[in-house]
Amino acid sequence: MKFVNITPYWPFLAAVLIGGAIGAALGYFGQCTSGACPLTSTWWRGALYGGLLGFLVAMSSSGQRSSVEKDGLNQAMSDQPRGAADSAR
């Protein structure tokens, strides 16, 4: 049996669990009396929304860039003339 290394995924898992816990607490303690509120109508729906938001925040704040983004940034940096800032003085 081969085990999967989940170490790189810990920040994402933690963000989903924290978001889910906050969403579940919001859904449990802030229940809507009519049941029409999508976030706070039930605790499990709040947990789903919170987990999704936690995942989105974790994805948007990850510090890794794809190789395409790195190549594009390097290309944009190399297109500038080397002495452009010095010649403006």
C-alpha positions in Angstrom: 0.0 0.0 0.0 1.4 3.3 -1.1 0.9 6.4 1.2 0.2 9.8 -0.3 2.3 12.7 1.0 -0.2 15.4 2.0 2.3 17.8 3.6 2.1 20.4 0.8 -1.7 20.5 1.2 -1.8 21.3 4.9 -2.4 25.0 4.5 -5.4 24.3 2.2 -6.8 21.7 4.5 -6.4 24.0 7.5 -8.1 26.9 5.7 -11.0 24.7 4.6 -11.4 23.3 8.2 -11.2 26.7 9.8 -13.6 28.2 7.3 -16.0 25.3 7.7 -15.9 25.6 11.5 -16.6 29.3 11.4 -19.4 28.8 8.8 -21.0 26.0 11.0 -20.8 28.2 14.1 -22.4 31.1 12.1 -25.1 28.8 10.8 -25.8 27.3 14.2 -25.8 30.4 16.4 -27.1 32.9 13.8 -30.0 30.9 12.5 -32.5 32.7 10.3 -36.1 32.2 11.7 -37.7 31.9 8.3 -35.1 29.4 6.9 -34.7 31.5 3.7 -31.2 32.7 4.5 -28.9 30.5 2.5 -25.9 30.9 4.8 -27.5 30.7 8.2 -30.5 28.4 7.6 -28.7 25.3 8.8 -25.3 24.6 10.3 -24.1 22.2 7.6 -24.9 24.7 4.8 -22.9 27.4 6.7 -20.1 24.9 7.0 -20.1 24.2 3.2 -20.0 27.9 2.4 -17.3 28.5 5.0 -15.2 25.7 3.7 -15.5 26.9 0.1 -14.6 30.4 1.2 -11.6 29.1 3.2 -10.5 27.2 0.1 -10.8 30.2 -2.1 -8.8 32.4 0.3 -6.1 29.7 0.6 -5.8 29.4 -3.2 -5.6 33.2 -3.7 -3.0 33.7 -1.0 -0.7 30.8 -2.0 2.7 32.2 -2.8 3.6 29.9 -5.6 3.4 31.0 -9.2 3.1 28.9 -12.3 6.0 28.7 -14.7 3.9 30.7 -17.3 3.5 33.6 -14.8 7.2 33.5 -13.9 8.2 33.4 -17.6 5.9 36.3 -18.4 7.2 38.3 -15.5 10.8 37.6 -16.4 10.1 38.6 -20.0 8.5 41.8 -19.0 11.5 42.7 -16.8 14.0 41.9 -19.5 12.1 44.1 -22.1 12.9 47.3 -20.1 16.1 49.0 -21.1 18.8 48.6 -18.4 19.7 52.2 -18.0 16.3 53.7 -18.3 16.1 54.9 -14.7 19.7 56.3 -14.8 19.2 58.3 -18.1 16.2 60.1 -16.6 18.4 61.8 -14.0 
